[in-house]
Amino acid sequence: MKKFIEFRNRLNENFNRLASENDYLFEVNLDKDELYNLYLNSFPKGTNPIFRERTEHDCSCCRRFIKKLGNAVFIIDNKIKTIWDFDAQSDIYQPVIDELDKYVKSNVISGVYLVRKEDKLIGVEQNRDDKQIEIIWNHFYLKLPEKYIYKGHKTLDTVKGDFKSSKDVLKRGLEEITKDSIETVLELISQNSLYKGNEWEKQLKAFLELKNQFDKLETEEEKDNFCWTSSLTVGSVIARIKNHSIGVLLTNISNNKPLDDAVKEYERIVAPSNYKRSKPLFTKRMLDEAKKKIEQLGYMDSLQRRFATLDDISVNNILFANRDVYSKLNQGDIFDEMIKDIPEDIKKYSRVQEIAVNDFVNNVLPNAQEVNVMFENRLTSNLCSLITSQNKDSKSMFKWNNNFSWAYTGNITDSMKERVKELGGKVDGDLRFSIQWNEDGKDNYDLDAHCIERPEDGRDYEIYFGNKRMYSPSRGMLDVDIIQPHNEIAVENITYVNRKNMKPGVYEFYVHQFGGANKNGFRAEIEFDGSIYSYDYSKSMKRNEKVKVAKVVLDDNGNFFIIEKLKSSQSTKEVWNVKTNQFIPVQTIMYSPNYWDEQNGVGNKHLFFMLKDCVNPETPNSFYNEFLNHELNENRKVMEALGSKLAVVDAQNQLSGLGFSLTQRNEVLVKVKTNHVESVMKVKF
């Protein structure tokens, strides 16, 4: 028995020494009955004899001790240190603790080891034999240090669950968040380009240090143990940084989301609606790395861009060139110019021949002598320009084999519908009402989309900003509400997903000028049954003015029909030096450059109608990241900024006009002259 006491004392001394050096004790997940059986079965032969019915070391007190504390471990240098890992100085007990140590280490840590105050004494030091009181038995016995005792009011399972959650979140963050993303955000903070970023600087630097240490570890076990100890020492904010707003930003950047989009999403979470962040959103380190890469790849001469002209393009990539029209147009007089101010009645073309775009390109254009396109107000978002390199011999940066790119008005290709969708609005319901304003960045005012439900049997109900994201009685909802657009194009959206939930009656749609004095009005769309009714209200609006757009009636049979209050896009205005709601002569027709020279194409295919005298007054992007060769992917953030910053040099007779993606539904009226026969048709995309 003396040998056991010496062994127990060495066990306790080893535990207390480790405890004095470690603030936290952990436990591994194992079969405690198997652990105890291993203890009994590991004694050398003849050293654990039978006493009465059981072996000498088989007692309930020691069993409780081993099952309660035998799986406890410390983490030292990211490796597990068990309570059995010490020199027993005994041929009897050393083989036993070696087996216990080996078994415990073969399992992974499952949590922090904690007990209540009443359980801090583990085991019983000694007791007398039940049958022979002169026999005194000694057992495993240990008093836990106070730091391993939980004295709070939560349940132990709750506390342990919180610790494990912090560890798991920290590990996911260290695995999924890249070092580059942390350094990028820290640089944005240092140049004051991130809203309230300075509040996160200290935590991000601490997280970066953890990331550097974590990435140096080689085994999964070491990484897991590192996360256990780190999650307990750095605090819950840093441990759970992935779940905070700054973690959303870090994760998005790590997942290669464009830096500008990632920061916008972060700002939507933390910044007030009227916040305007500073530019640019790239760092000096990123700029230096991108410059080095661009020089290495030979793209420096390719960065200088200008508007393309007809002389830049091979005849093989032109589907149509309207040559005959120029001499006739140049002979016009003042009366010819004045007639352009009179809008065409677009409704008179509602029953013209419809033709699919592929049939139009393959069967109509080869024989066409002149083509004119109806530039409806609703097509202003389709305005686009072709752009090329100033140096014709420069290396192509793009995924295709030429130096040409394109840019739509406002540096976007999205329609109002797509813009609503980007902001989280639902656009695929049975009835949609969307509005758009501030297209020139000069109407930073609050316009609101409204709908008054007037059911045949029931009370009126109005959808507006006061109940946004709440369902109306007919299950309609305002899901996008913009208060201050600043320099961004603003949209609002009301959608009814399913007409089966709508009550028969009248649905009145109007626009309310809530604040300020809007100068350029708004555009609006009402969509149902596959048709989009477009409205262009180009007048100024006074504060609190309300403009009725249209009424949509739902009859008892579930059919919609519309009663218009505004005329559907009938006014004419000048945009990009051409008049809307007029037939405009087409200079040339071509596919987008990613489908030139018989390429199969990378990305969406577009068809461009380049219009005579069409001039882009904007500052379009020189290129977009989605156009760029994969070699530049690692520098995407700087390339994105370069694309918007580099000036596109003007050129006489620039190729600008209307562009249509062949992947998006649309239509355009064209007037085609072939062998002195003129016909009007509707090209369907």
C-alpha positions as CSV (number, residue, x, y, z in Angstrom):
1,M,0.0,0.0,0.0
2,K,3.0,2.3,0.6
3,K,3.9,2.0,-3.1
4,F,0.4,3.1,-4.1
5,I,0.6,6.2,-1.8
6,E,3.9,7.2,-3.3
7,F,2.4,6.7,-6.8
8,R,-0.7,8.8,-5.9
9,N,1.5,11.5,-4.4
10,R,3.5,11.7,-7.6
11,L,0.3,11.9,-9.6
12,N,-1.0,14.7,-7.5
13,E,2.3,16.6,-7.6
14,N,2.4,16.3,-11.4
15,F,-1.2,17.5,-11.6
16,N,-0.6,20.5,-9.3
17,R,2.5,21.5,-11.1
18,L,0.7,21.5,-14.5
19,A,-2.3,23.3,-13.0
20,S,0.0,26.1,-11.6
21,E,1.2,26.7,-15.2
22,N,-2.1,26.4,-17.0
23,D,-5.3,28.4,-16.5
24,Y,-7.5,25.9,-18.2
25,L,-8.1,22.2,-17.9
26,F,-9.8,20.3,-20.7
27,E,-11.4,16.9,-21.2
28,V,-11.3,14.4,-24.1
29,N,-14.2,12.4,-25.4
30,L,-13.7,8.8,-24.6
31,D,-15.4,5.6,-23.1
32,K,-14.9,6.0,-19.4
33,D,-15.7,2.4,-18.6
34,E,-13.1,1.4,-21.2
35,L,-10.6,3.7,-19.5
36,Y,-11.2,2.1,-16.1
37,N,-10.9,-1.4,-17.5
38,L,-7.7,-0.4,-19.2
39,Y,-6.4,0.7,-15.8
40,L,-7.1,-2.6,-14.2
41,N,-5.8,-4.7,-17.1
42,S,-2.5,-2.9,-17.5
43,F,-0.9,-4.0,-14.3
44,P,2.0,-6.3,-14.8
45,K,1.2,-9.9,-14.1
46,G,1.1,-10.7,-10.4
47,T,1.0,-7.0,-9.2
48,N,-2.8,-6.8,-9.0
49,P,-3.8,-10.0,-7.1
50,I,-7.3,-11.0,-6.2
51,F,-8.4,-9.9,-2.8
52,R,-11.6,-11.7,-1.8
53,E,-13.7,-11.4,-4.9
54,R,-12.0,-8.5,-6.9
55,T,-8.4,-7.5,-7.6
56,E,-6.6,-5.4,-5.1
57,H,-6.8,-2.2,-7.2
58,D,-10.4,-2.6,-8.1
59,C,-12.5,-0.4,-5.8
60,S,-15.5,1.9,-6.3
61,C,-13.6,5.0,-5.0
62,C,-10.7,4.7,-7.5
63,R,-13.2,3.9,-10.2
64,R,-15.1,7.1,-9.6
65,F,-11.9,9.1,-9.6
66,I,-10.6,7.7,-12.9
67,K,-14.0,8.1,-14.5
68,K,-14.3,11.6,-13.2
69,L,-10.8,13.0,-13.8
70,G,-9.0,10.3,-15.9
71,N,-9.9,12.0,-19.2
72,A,-8.7,15.5,-18.0
73,V,-5.9,17.0,-20.0
74,F,-3.8,20.1,-20.4
75,I,-2.8,21.8,-23.6
76,I,0.9,22.6,-23.8
77,D,2.6,23.9,-27.0
78,N,-0.6,22.8,-28.8
79,K,-0.2,19.2,-27.8
80,I,-2.2,17.2,-25.3
81,K,-0.6,16.6,-21.9
82,T,-2.6,14.0,-19.8
83,I,-2.6,13.7,-16.1
84,W,-1.0,10.3,-16.5
85,D,2.1,11.6,-18.3
86,F,4.8,11.5,-15.6
87,D,7.6,9.4,-14.1
88,A,5.9,7.0,-11.6
89,Q,9.3,5.7,-10.4
90,S,7.6,2.3,-10.1
91,D,7.8,-0.9,-12.2
92,I,4.2,-1.6,-11.1
93,Y,2.5,1.6,-12.0
94,Q,4.5,2.9,-14.9
95,P,3.1,0.4,-17.4
96,V,-0.4,1.3,-16.2
97,I,-0.1,5.1,-16.6
98,D,1.7,4.6,-19.9
99,E,-1.3,2.8,-21.3
100,L,-3.8,5.3,-19.8
101,D,-1.7,8.2,-21.3
102,K,-1.6,6.5,-24.7
103,Y,-5.4,5.9,-24.7
104,V,-6.4,9.4,-23.6
105,K,-4.1,11.0,-26.2
106,S,-5.7,8.9,-29.0
107,N,-8.9,10.9,-28.5
108,V,-9.7,14.6,-29.2
109,I,-10.6,17.3,-26.8
110,S,-14.4,17.8,-26.5
111,G,-14.5,20.7,-24.1
112,V,-13.4,22.6,-21.0
113,Y,-13.2,20.7,-17.8
114,L,-15.3,22.4,-15.1
115,V,-17.1,21.3,-11.9
116,R,-19.2,22.9,-9.3
117,K,-17.9,23.9,-5.8
118,E,-19.4,20.8,-4.2
119,D,-17.5,18.5,-6.5
120,K,-14.0,20.1,-6.2
121,L,-12.8,17.2,-4.0
122,I,-12.3,14.2,-6.3
123,G,-12.0,10.8,-4.8
124,V,-11.5,9.7,-1.2
125,E,-8.1,9.8,0.5
126,Q,-8.7,6.6,2.6
127,N,-11.3,4.5,4.3
128,R,-11.5,1.4,6.5
129,D,-12.5,-2.0,5.2
130,D,-16.1,-2.9,5.7
131,K,-15.3,-6.4,7.1
132,Q,-12.0,-5.8,8.8
133,I,-11.8,-2.3,10.3
134,E,-8.1,-2.6,11.0
135,I,-7.5,-2.6,7.3
136,I,-7.1,0.9,5.8
137,W,-7.5,1.4,2.1
138,N,-5.9,4.3,0.3
139,H,-7.4,5.7,-3.0
140,F,-6.9,8.3,-5.6
141,Y,-7.6,11.7,-4.1
142,L,-7.2,15.3,-5.4
143,K,-8.5,18.7,-4.6
144,L,-9.1,20.8,-7.7
145,P,-7.7,24.4,-7.8
146,E,-10.3,27.2,-7.6
147,K,-9.8,28.2,-11.2
148,Y,-11.4,25.0,-12.4
149,I,-14.5,25.6,-10.3
150,Y,-17.5,27.2,-11.9
151,K,-19.3,29.6,-9.5
152,G,-21.8,31.2,-11.8
153,H,-25.6,30.7,-12.2
154,K,-25.7,29.0,-15.6
155,T,-25.7,25.3,-16.0
156,L,-22.4,23.6,-16.6
157,D,-23.7,22.3,-20.0
158,T,-24.5,25.9,-21.0
159,V,-21.1,27.2,-20.0
160,K,-19.3,24.4,-21.7
161,G,-21.5,24.8,-24.8
162,D,-20.5,28.5,-24.9
163,F,-16.8,27.7,-24.7
164,K,-17.1,25.1,-27.5
165,S,-19.1,27.5,-29.7
166,S,-16.4,30.1,-29.3
167,K,-13.7,27.6,-30.2
168,D,-15.6,26.3,-33.2
169,V,-16.3,29.8,-34.6
170,L,-12.7,30.8,-34.1
171,K,-11.5,27.7,-36.0
172,R,-13.8,28.3,-38.9
173,G,-12.7,31.9,-39.0
174,L,-9.0,31.0,-39.0
175,E,-9.6,28.4,-41.7
176,E,-11.9,30.5,-44.0
177,I,-10.7,34.1,-43.5
178,T,-7.5,34.7,-45.5
179,K,-4.5,36.7,-44.2
180,D,-4.8,38.9,-47.3
181,S,-8.4,39.9,-46.4
182,I,-7.3,40.9,-42.8
183,E,-4.4,43.0,-44.1
184,T,-6.6,44.6,-46.7
185,V,-9.2,45.6,-44.1
186,L,-6.4,46.9,-41.8
187,E,-5.1,49.1,-44.7
188,L,-8.6,50.4,-45.4
189,I,-8.8,51.3,-41.7
190,S,-5.5,53.0,-41.8
191,Q,-6.5,55.2,-44.7
192,N,-9.9,55.9,-43.1
193,S,-11.8,54.3,-45.9
194,L,-14.0,52.0,-43.7
195,Y,-16.9,53.2,-41.6
196,K,-16.1,52.8,-37.9
197,G,-13.2,50.6,-38.9
198,N,-11.0,52.1,-36.2
199,E,-13.2,50.3,-33.6
200,W,-12.0,47.0,-35.0
201,E,-8.3,47.8,-35.5
202,K,-7.1,46.3,-32.2
203,Q,-9.2,43.1,-32.6
204,L,-8.1,42.6,-36.2
205,K,-4.4,42.9,-35.3
206,A,-4.9,40.3,-32.6
207,F,-6.8,38.0,-35.0
208,L,-4.1,38.5,-37.6
209,E,-1.5,37.3,-35.1
210,L,-3.6,34.2,-34.4
211,K,-3.9,33.6,-38.1
212,N,-0.1,33.7,-38.5
213,Q,0.3,31.2,-35.7
214,F,-2.5,29.0,-36.9
215,D,-1.2,28.7,-40.5
216,K,2.3,27.6,-39.2
217,L,0.8,24.5,-37.5
218,E,1.1,21.3,-39.4
219,T,-1.4,18.8,-38.0
220,E,-5.2,19.0,-37.5
221,E,-4.8,18.1,-33.9
222,E,-2.4,21.0,-33.2
223,K,-4.7,23.4,-34.9
224,D,-7.7,22.2,-32.9
225,N,-5.8,22.4,-29.6
226,F,-4.5,25.9,-30.6
227,C,-8.1,27.1,-31.1
228,W,-9.2,25.7,-27.7
229,T,-6.5,27.6,-25.8
230,S,-6.8,30.8,-28.0
231,S,-10.6,31.0,-27.8
232,L,-10.3,31.1,-24.0
233,T,-7.5,33.7,-23.8
234,V,-8.3,36.3,-26.5
235,G,-12.0,36.9,-25.5
236,S,-15.3,36.2,-27.2
237,V,-15.2,39.2,-29.5
238,I,-12.0,38.1,-31.2
239,A,-12.8,34.4,-31.0
240,R,-16.2,35.0,-32.7
241,I,-15.0,37.8,-35.0
242,K,-16.3,35.8,-38.0
243,N,-19.9,36.2,-36.7
244,H,-19.6,40.0,-36.4
245,S,-20.2,42.6,-39.1
246,I,-16.4,42.9,-39.7
247,G,-16.4,39.1,-40.1
248,V,-18.9,39.4,-42.9
249,L,-16.5,41.8,-44.7
250,L,-13.5,39.5,-44.1
251,T,-15.4,36.5,-45.3
252,N,-16.7,38.2,-48.5
253,I,-13.2,39.4,-49.4
254,S,-11.8,36.0,-48.7
255,N,-14.4,34.5,-51.0
256,N,-13.2,36.8,-53.8
257,K,-16.2,39.1,-53.7
258,P,-15.2,42.5,-55.4
259,L,-13.9,44.8,-52.7
260,D,-16.4,47.5,-53.4
261,D,-19.4,45.1,-53.1
262,A,-18.0,43.6,-49.9
263,V,-17.6,47.0,-48.3
264,K,-21.1,48.0,-49.4
265,E,-22.6,44.9,-47.8
266,Y,-20.6,45.7,-44.6
267,E,-21.9,49.3,-44.7
268,R,-25.5,48.2,-45.1
269,I,-25.1,46.4,-41.8
270,V,-23.4,49.0,-39.7
271,A,-23.7,52.4,-41.4
272,P,-26.7,54.8,-41.4
273,S,-28.6,55.2,-44.7
274,N,-27.1,58.6,-45.3
275,Y,-23.5,57.5,-44.9
276,K,-21.2,58.3,-47.8
277,R,-17.8,56.5,-47.7
278,S,-14.6,57.9,-49.1
279,K,-12.8,56.5,-52.2
280,P,-10.7,54.7,-53.2
281,L,-11.2,51.1,-52.0
282,F,-7.7,49.8,-52.6
283,T,-4.5,49.9,-50.6
284,K,-0.9,50.9,-51.4
285,R,0.2,47.3,-50.9
286,M,-2.4,46.0,-53.3
287,L,-1.4,48.7,-55.8
288,D,2.3,47.9,-55.7
289,E,1.5,44.2,-56.1
290,A,-0.8,44.8,-59.1
291,K,1.7,47.1,-60.8
292,K,4.4,44.5,-60.5
293,K,2.1,41.8,-61.9
294,I,0.9,44.0,-64.8
295,E,4.5,44.9,-65.8
296,Q,5.5,41.2,-65.5
297,L,2.6,40.1,-67.8
298,G,3.2,42.9,-70.3
299,Y,-0.2,44.7,-69.9
300,M,1.0,48.2,-69.0
301,D,0.4,49.5,-72.6
302,S,-3.0,47.8,-72.6
303,L,-4.4,50.0,-69.7
304,Q,-4.8,53.1,-71.8
305,R,-8.2,53.0,-73.4
306,R,-10.4,55.1,-75.7
307,F,-13.8,54.9,-77.4
308,A,-13.7,52.6,-80.4
309,T,-14.6,53.7,-84.0
310,L,-15.7,51.8,-87.1
311,D,-12.1,52.0,-88.4
312,D,-10.9,49.8,-85.5
313,I,-13.1,46.8,-86.4
314,S,-12.5,44.1,-88.9
315,V,-15.3,43.8,-91.5
316,N,-15.5,40.1,-90.5
317,N,-17.0,41.1,-87.1
318,I,-19.7,43.5,-88.5
319,L,-23.1,42.0,-89.1
320,F,-24.5,45.1,-90.8
321,A,-23.2,48.6,-91.9
322,N,-25.7,51.2,-92.9
323,R,-23.8,53.1,-95.6
324,D,-26.4,54.6,-97.9
325,V,-28.2,56.5,-95.1
326,Y,-25.3,59.0,-94.5
327,S,-25.5,61.0,-97.7
328,K,-29.2,61.4,-97.4
329,L,-29.0,62.5,-93.8
330,N,-26.3,65.0,-94.4
331,Q,-28.5,66.8,-97.0
332,G,-31.2,67.6,-94.4
333,D,-32.2,71.0,-93.3
334,I,-33.6,72.7,-90.2
335,F,-37.0,71.3,-90.7
336,D,-35.6,67.7,-90.8
337,E,-34.0,68.5,-87.4
338,M,-37.2,69.9,-85.9
339,I,-39.3,66.9,-86.9
340,K,-37.1,64.9,-84.5
341,D,-38.7,66.7,-81.6
342,I,-42.1,65.1,-82.4
343,P,-42.3,61.7,-80.8
344,E,-43.6,58.7,-82.7
345,D,-46.8,57.0,-81.5
346,I,-45.2,53.7,-80.5
347,K,-48.6,52.1,-79.9
348,K,-49.3,52.0,-83.7
349,Y,-46.5,49.4,-83.9
350,S,-48.1,47.1,-81.4
351,R,-49.2,44.6,-84.1
352,V,-46.1,44.5,-86.2
353,Q,-44.3,41.3,-87.2
354,E,-42.3,39.7,-84.4
355,I,-39.0,38.0,-85.1
356,A,-36.5,36.2,-82.9
357,V,-33.1,37.8,-82.7
358,N,-31.3,34.9,-84.3
359,D,-33.7,34.9,-87.3
360,F,-33.2,38.7,-87.6
361,V,-29.4,38.4,-87.7
362,N,-29.3,35.4,-90.0
363,N,-32.2,36.1,-92.4
364,V,-32.9,39.9,-92.4
365,L,-29.5,41.7,-91.9
366,P,-27.7,40.0,-94.9
367,N,-30.1,41.7,-97.3
368,A,-30.7,45.0,-95.4
369,Q,-29.7,48.3,-96.9
370,E,-30.8,50.6,-94.1
371,V,-31.7,49.8,-90.5
372,N,-33.3,52.3,-88.1
373,V,-34.1,51.4,-84.5
374,M,-36.9,52.9,-82.3
375,F,-35.1,54.4,-79.3
376,E,-37.9,54.1,-76.7
377,N,-37.5,55.8,-73.3
378,R,-37.5,52.5,-71.6
379,L,-34.3,51.6,-73.5
380,T,-32.1,54.3,-72.0
381,S,-30.6,51.8,-69.7
382,N,-29.5,49.8,-72.8
383,L,-27.2,52.6,-74.0
384,C,-23.6,51.3,-74.3
385,S,-20.2,52.1,-75.9
386,L,-17.5,50.0,-77.4
387,I,-14.0,50.7,-76.0
388,T,-10.6,49.7,-77.2
389,S,-6.9,50.1,-76.4
390,Q,-5.1,53.3,-77.5
391,N,-2.2,51.1,-78.6
392,K,-3.5,48.8,-81.2
393,D,-0.5,46.5,-80.8
394,S,-0.9,46.1,-77.0
395,K,-1.5,42.7,-75.5
396,S,-5.1,41.7,-74.8
397,M,-5.9,41.7,-71.1
398,F,-9.2,39.9,-71.7
399,K,-10.5,36.4,-71.8
400,W,-11.0,36.7,-75.5
401,N,-8.4,37.3,-78.3
402,N,-8.9,41.1,-78.9
403,N,-8.5,44.4,-77.1
404,F,-12.2,45.4,-77.1
405,S,-14.5,45.8,-74.2
406,W,-17.9,47.5,-73.7
407,A,-19.7,49.6,-71.0
408,Y,-23.3,50.3,-70.5
409,T,-24.7,53.6,-69.2
410,G,-23.9,54.1,-65.5
411,N,-21.3,51.4,-65.9
412,I,-24.0,48.7,-65.4
413,T,-25.8,46.3,-67.7
414,D,-28.7,45.7,-65.4
415,S,-32.2,46.8,-66.0
416,M,-34.4,48.3,-63.4
417,K,-35.6,44.9,-62.6
418,E,-32.1,43.5,-62.2
419,R,-31.2,46.5,-60.0
420,V,-34.2,45.8,-57.7
421,K,-33.1,42.1,-57.6
422,E,-29.5,43.1,-56.6
423,L,-30.9,45.0,-53.6
424,G,-32.9,42.0,-52.4
425,G,-36.2,42.8,-54.0
426,K,-38.5,40.1,-55.4
427,V,-39.1,40.5,-59.1
428,D,-40.6,37.2,-60.1
429,G,-44.1,37.6,-58.6
430,D,-47.4,37.8,-60.4
431,L,-47.5,41.6,-60.1
432,R,-44.6,44.0,-59.7
433,F,-44.4,47.8,-59.3
434,S,-40.9,49.3,-59.4
435,I,-39.6,52.9,-59.5
436,Q,-36.2,54.3,-60.3
437,W,-34.7,57.8,-60.0
438,N,-31.4,59.8,-59.5
439,E,-29.9,58.3,-62.7
440,D,-27.7,61.4,-63.1
441,G,-26.8,61.5,-59.4
442,K,-28.4,64.9,-59.0
443,D,-31.7,63.9,-57.4
444,N,-30.6,62.8,-53.9
445,Y,-34.2,62.9,-52.6
446,D,-36.6,60.5,-51.1
447,L,-39.2,59.2,-53.5
448,D,-41.6,56.5,-52.3
449,A,-43.5,53.8,-54.1
450,H,-47.1,53.4,-52.8
451,C,-49.9,51.0,-53.6
452,I,-53.5,51.4,-52.3
453,E,-55.4,48.1,-52.3
454,R,-59.2,48.7,-52.9
455,P,-60.8,45.2,-52.6
456,E,-64.3,44.7,-53.8
457,D,-65.2,43.2,-50.4
458,G,-63.1,44.7,-47.6
459,R,-61.3,47.7,-46.3
460,D,-58.7,49.8,-48.2
461,Y,-55.0,49.2,-47.3
462,E,-52.0,51.2,-48.3
463,I,-48.5,49.7,-48.8
464,Y,-45.8,52.3,-48.2
465,F,-42.5,52.8,-46.2
466,G,-44.3,52.8,-42.9
467,N,-45.0,49.0,-43.3
468,K,-42.1,48.0,-45.4
469,R,-41.2,44.3,-45.4
470,M,-44.7,43.5,-44.0
471,Y,-47.3,41.7,-45.9
472,S,-50.6,43.4,-46.8
473,P,-53.9,41.7,-46.6
474,S,-53.4,40.6,-50.3
475,R,-49.8,39.5,-49.5
476,G,-48.1,42.5,-51.2
477,M,-44.9,43.9,-49.8
478,L,-42.6,46.9,-50.2
479,D,-39.2,45.1,-50.0
480,V,-36.8,47.8,-51.3
481,D,-36.9,51.3,-49.8
482,I,-34.2,53.9,-50.5
483,I,-34.2,57.1,-48.4
484,Q,-31.1,58.9,-49.6
485,P,-29.5,57.6,-52.9
486,H,-26.5,60.0,-52.9
487,N,-24.7,59.3,-56.2
488,E,-26.3,55.9,-56.7
489,I,-29.3,55.1,-58.9
490,A,-32.2,54.5,-56.5
491,V,-35.0,52.0,-56.8
492,E,-38.0,50.9,-54.8
493,N,-40.2,47.8,-55.3
494,I,-43.6,46.4,-54.4
495,T,-44.4,42.8,-55.4
496,Y,-47.4,40.5,-55.1
497,V,-46.0,37.0,-55.3
498,N,-49.2,35.0,-56.1
499,R,-52.5,36.4,-57.4
500,K,-54.3,33.6,-55.5
501,N,-53.6,35.5,-52.3
502,M,-54.9,38.8,-53.8
503,K,-58.5,40.0,-53.4
504,P,-60.4,41.0,-56.6
505,G,-60.4,44.8,-56.8
506,V,-58.3,47.8,-57.8
507,Y,-54.6,48.2,-57.0
508,E,-53.6,51.9,-57.4
509,F,-49.9,52.6,-57.8
510,Y,-48.4,56.1,-57.3
511,V,-45.1,57.8,-56.4
512,H,-44.8,60.2,-53.5
513,Q,-42.1,62.9,-53.3
514,F,-41.5,62.6,-49.6
515,G,-38.6,65.1,-49.2
516,G,-36.8,67.8,-51.2
517,A,-37.6,68.8,-54.8
518,N,-36.9,66.2,-57.4
519,K,-35.8,67.8,-60.7
520,N,-35.9,64.9,-63.2
521,G,-38.9,62.9,-62.0
522,F,-38.7,59.1,-62.1
523,R,-39.1,56.0,-64.2
524,A,-41.5,53.2,-63.3
525,E,-42.5,49.7,-64.4
526,I,-45.6,47.6,-63.8
527,E,-45.2,44.0,-64.8
528,F,-47.7,41.2,-64.9
529,D,-48.5,38.2,-67.2
530,G,-45.1,38.6,-69.0
531,S,-45.6,42.2,-70.0
532,I,-43.8,45.2,-68.7
533,Y,-45.5,48.6,-68.8
534,S,-42.8,51.4,-68.7
535,Y,-43.4,55.0,-67.6
536,D,-41.1,58.0,-67.8
537,Y,-42.2,60.9,-65.7
538,S,-39.5,63.6,-66.6
539,K,-41.1,66.6,-64.8
540,S,-39.8,68.0,-61.6
541,M,-41.7,67.1,-58.4
542,K,-42.4,69.4,-55.4
543,R,-42.2,68.2,-51.8
544,N,-45.1,66.0,-50.8
545,E,-46.3,65.8,-54.5
546,K,-48.0,62.5,-55.5
547,V,-48.0,61.3,-59.1
548,K,-50.4,58.5,-60.0
549,V,-48.9,56.0,-62.4
550,A,-51.6,53.4,-63.1
551,K,-54.4,51.2,-61.7
552,V,-54.2,47.4,-62.1
553,V,-57.6,45.6,-61.8
554,L,-57.8,42.0,-60.7
555,D,-61.2,40.5,-61.7
556,D,-63.1,37.6,-60.2
557,N,-61.5,35.2,-62.6
558,G,-57.9,36.1,-61.6
559,N,-57.2,38.2,-64.7
560,F,-55.2,41.5,-64.6
561,F,-55.9,44.5,-66.8
562,I,-54.4,48.0,-66.5
563,I,-55.8,51.5,-66.4
564,E,-53.0,54.0,-67.1
565,K,-52.8,57.4,-65.4
566,L,-49.4,58.2,-67.1
567,K,-48.8,57.7,-70.7
568,S,-46.5,54.7,-71.3
569,S,-43.2,56.3,-72.4
570,Q,-44.6,58.7,-75.1
571,S,-42.5,61.8,-74.4
572,T,-39.3,62.5,-76.2
573,K,-36.0,63.6,-74.6
574,E,-32.4,63.9,-75.7
575,V,-30.0,61.2,-74.3
576,W,-26.5,60.7,-75.4
577,N,-27.1,63.2,-78.3
578,V,-30.0,61.3,-79.8
579,K,-33.8,61.8,-79.3
580,T,-35.9,59.1,-77.7
581,N,-39.1,57.8,-79.1
582,Q,-37.8,58.2,-82.6
583,F,-36.4,55.9,-85.2
584,I,-32.6,56.4,-85.2
585,P,-30.4,55.4,-88.1
586,V,-28.1,52.5,-87.2
587,Q,-24.5,52.9,-88.1
588,T,-23.5,49.3,-87.6
589,I,-24.6,46.1,-85.9
590,M,-22.3,43.6,-84.3
591,Y,-22.0,41.0,-81.6
592,S,-20.0,41.8,-78.4
593,P,-16.2,41.3,-78.8
594,N,-16.2,38.1,-76.7
595,Y,-17.9,36.5,-79.7
596,W,-15.8,38.0,-82.6
597,D,-13.6,36.0,-84.9
598,E,-15.8,32.9,-84.6
599,Q,-15.0,32.5,-80.9
600,N,-17.4,30.4,-78.9
601,G,-17.5,33.2,-76.4
602,V,-16.7,33.7,-72.8
603,G,-19.7,35.1,-70.8
604,N,-23.0,36.4,-72.1
605,K,-23.5,37.3,-75.8
606,H,-24.7,40.8,-76.6
607,L,-26.0,42.4,-79.8
608,F,-25.0,46.1,-80.3
609,F,-27.0,48.6,-82.5
610,M,-24.4,51.4,-82.9
611,L,-26.4,54.6,-83.6
612,K,-25.5,57.5,-85.8
613,D,-24.4,60.6,-83.8
614,C,-24.8,58.8,-80.5
615,V,-22.2,60.2,-78.1
616,N,-21.5,58.9,-74.6
617,P,-21.1,61.9,-72.2
618,E,-20.3,59.7,-69.2
619,T,-17.0,58.4,-67.8
620,P,-17.4,54.7,-68.5
621,N,-15.2,52.0,-66.9
622,S,-12.2,51.1,-69.1
623,F,-12.9,47.4,-68.3
624,Y,-14.5,45.1,-65.8
625,N,-13.0,42.4,-63.7
626,E,-15.2,39.7,-65.3
627,F,-13.6,40.6,-68.6
628,L,-10.0,40.1,-67.4
629,N,-7.7,37.2,-68.1
630,H,-7.4,34.8,-65.1
631,E,-3.8,35.8,-64.7
632,L,-5.0,39.0,-63.1
633,N,-7.4,37.3,-60.6
634,E,-5.1,37.7,-57.7
635,N,-5.0,41.5,-58.3
636,R,-8.8,41.8,-58.9
637,K,-9.3,44.5,-56.2
638,V,-6.8,46.9,-57.8
639,M,-7.9,46.0,-61.3
640,E,-11.5,46.8,-60.3
641,A,-10.4,50.2,-59.1
642,L,-8.2,50.8,-62.2
643,G,-11.1,50.0,-64.5
644,S,-13.2,52.8,-62.9
645,K,-10.3,55.2,-62.5
646,L,-8.6,55.1,-65.9
647,A,-10.1,57.7,-68.2
648,V,-11.5,56.5,-71.5
649,V,-10.2,59.0,-74.1
650,D,-12.8,60.5,-76.5
651,A,-12.8,59.6,-80.2
652,Q,-14.6,61.1,-83.2
653,N,-17.4,58.9,-84.5
654,Q,-17.4,56.7,-81.4
655,L,-19.3,53.5,-81.5
656,S,-22.1,54.0,-79.1
657,G,-25.8,52.9,-79.2
658,L,-28.1,50.3,-77.8
659,G,-27.0,46.9,-76.5
660,F,-29.0,43.8,-75.7
661,S,-27.9,40.7,-73.8
662,L,-29.2,37.6,-75.5
663,T,-29.8,36.1,-72.0
664,Q,-32.3,38.7,-70.9
665,R,-35.8,39.1,-72.2
666,N,-36.3,42.3,-74.1
667,E,-37.6,43.6,-77.5
668,V,-36.9,46.5,-79.9
669,L,-38.7,48.0,-82.9
670,V,-36.5,48.1,-86.1
671,K,-37.3,49.6,-89.5
672,V,-35.5,47.8,-92.2
673,K,-35.2,48.8,-95.9
674,T,-34.4,46.1,-98.4
675,N,-34.6,46.8,-102.2
676,H,-36.6,50.0,-101.6
677,V,-39.1,48.0,-99.5
678,E,-39.5,49.3,-96.0
679,S,-40.8,47.1,-93.2
680,V,-41.1,47.4,-89.4
681,M,-40.6,44.5,-87.1
682,K,-40.2,43.7,-83.4
683,V,-37.0,41.9,-82.6
684,K,-37.4,39.6,-79.6
685,F,-34.6,38.8,-77.2
